[in-house]
Amino acid sequence: MENQHDYAELIERFLEGALSDDELVFFKKQLESDPEMAEVYRQRIALQELWVESTRRGMLKKQIGQVIAREKQSVRARRNIWLAAAAVVVLSVIGSLLIFNTRNTKPEEQYAAGQETPLPATEGKQNQMNEYGNIDIVKPAKSVDDFFPDEYTPMKSNDTIVFRWPSSMETRYLTIYNSKGELVKKVTIKKKIKEYMLLPGVLKPGIYYWKMMNDSTLIRITVQ
């Protein structure tokens, strides 16, 4: 080989699978015996891997951006529904007061006595909010063959979070990203394992997205 240009041309043809049998034998021998060519080949492979990783990250950030945009639209829609419902309630209360004032044929005590008795709190559940506020492990109430946790799962940064996915899914990695699309956690999943426990303190308060490698499902979670 005369120079690096010759090295690069031969390496490109090798990567494209365009070498003949004789050229392939020569290439492998030259790669083992020529340190300069081996270095050029190593740099070319590193450049290719960097390009692939950059492309993958760009696509992932775009996907996360689309999910965030949909979430914002959903939040606005829910807010409008709640405002409309609140307006209906207010109008109903005002209408009831007006009717009561114009047809005031009972004392206030009799009117109050005629109302339905409020339902008591569920027995055995009073003053138990601390049980949920200080929960150690976030997990579903029953076994569900689906992704867990999701956006409706209450979680805190000091919880131990159990991740689960469908039993039919064959996967090797669980990945967690922050709202900027940056990789926060990547876990190698052993064969036949269908859940992973994330220790407290790994996820700080904020919005995260998790998915299984090679699966298109991207799940939003919120840690308080």
Secondary structure as GFF3:
##gff-version 3
##sequence-region A 1 224
A	DSSP	alpha_helix	4	15	.	.	.	ID=ss1
A	DSSP	alpha_helix	21	33	.	.	.	ID=ss2
A	DSSP	alpha_helix	35	102	.	.	.	ID=ss3
A	DSSP	alpha_helix	108	113	.	.	.	ID=ss4
A	DSSP	alpha_helix	129	133	.	.	.	ID=ss5
A	DSSP	beta_strand	137	138	.	.	.	ID=ss6
A	DSSP	beta_strand	160	164	.	.	.	ID=ss7
A	DSSP	beta_strand	173	178	.	.	.	ID=ss8
A	DSSP	beta_strand	183	188	.	.	.	ID=ss9
A	DSSP	beta_strand	195	198	.	.	.	ID=ss10
A	DSSP	beta_strand	206	212	.	.	.	ID=ss11
A	DSSP	beta_strand	219	223	.	.	.	ID=ss12
###
